[in-house]
Amino acid sequence: MRTVNVYEAKTHLSQILAEVEAGQDVIVARNGVPVARITAVAPKVLREPGDLRKLPGWENFVYDPAIFAPLTDEQMKEEGWD
């Protein structure tokens, strides 16, 4: 991790940003005392419908709407809900 003083950071900001984009963190110091850290921002991950199906174990998943259907009174009693 590289440390630069404020004056150097102002003078060479484009070069410092290029280093940060390359994956290196840079510490900005005032009179040799660390004040801030410049670090890269994680890229936004765009998700598409159906992305979960690409994960292992989801290839054969089938949605069954009956899972969320209300229970009948008899089913409620069988489950212990009086």
Phi, psi and omega in degrees: 000126183270143177244131178231150175277165185303315182300315179294322179297318179292321184287322187242038185300318181298318179294319179295318179296324177297320178295320180295318178298331179282353176111001181265136173275147180232131177264131176258129183239150174247116183056038177083357180260120181302133182241320184211160175238132175260122182224154182290148176271134180294137180294147180289132180267119178270127180255147178243149175303132180094002180299327181295332180294343179280345180283151180300136178094349182256001186298322186254018181292132177234128179284128178243106182296343179295339179299326184260008179288147178295149179277150175282168179300320180294319178295324178296318179294321178298327180276355177094013178260098181273000000 
